[in-house]
Every structure is written in structure tokens, then in C-alpha cells.
Amino acid sequence: MKRLSRLSMSLVLCVLEMLCISSAAYATTYVYASNYTSNTVTAYPINTTTSTSTYTISGLNGPTGVAVDSNYVYVANFNGNTVTA
């Protein structure tokens, strides 16, 4: 995966946030929590009263931001200066 500068990472995060806003119907199904120290992102359904996660994305490198569209979950990796889809 191509390495990005910190400025490029910021621009990518802005674009990803716009994607997240434009796909509100999909994004409102789950809330995503990035877990920096365990290098994971966990998805929790918002239409339930339990706190049981639906799935966990692992193998990341300091996840700090999450955005979604109708097909992918995008994760900004602070330590690796990358975006994972």
C-alpha cells in the first residue's frame, strides 16, 4: 500500500468523511469504534439494546479514523500513514 504524507492523510480523511455523509443510510446501520492500541476497528449495530459487536476489523496500524460508503469501510492508519479499505 502506498505511503501518504500527513497532509495527504488529512485530505484523504476529509474525502472519506464526505463519503460517509453521502451514504448516510448505510452508515446509520452501525457505529464504528477505532481501537488504537489493539489495532482494530469494531462495528456495533445501532438498532439493538445490547453492546455486542457485529464484527471486528484487525491487522491495522494505529487506526484513528473511520468512514464508510455502500461497499467499504475505510480506516485511516496513523502509524502507517495509510488508508485501509
C-alpha positions, 0 to 999 in steps of 0.5 A: 500500500502506498505511503501518504504524507500527513497532509495527504492523510488529512485530505484523504480523511476529509474525502472519506468523511464526505463519503460517509455523509453521502451514504448516510443510510448505510452508515446509520446501520452501525457505529464504528469504534477505532481501537488504537492500541489493539489495532482494530476497528469494531462495528456495533449495530445501532438498532439493538439494546445490547453492546455486542459487536457485529464484527471486528476489523484487525491487522491495522496500524494505529487506526484513528479514523473511520468512514464508510460508503455502500461497499467499504469501510475505510480506516485511516492508519496513523502509524502507517500513514495509510488508508485501509479499505 
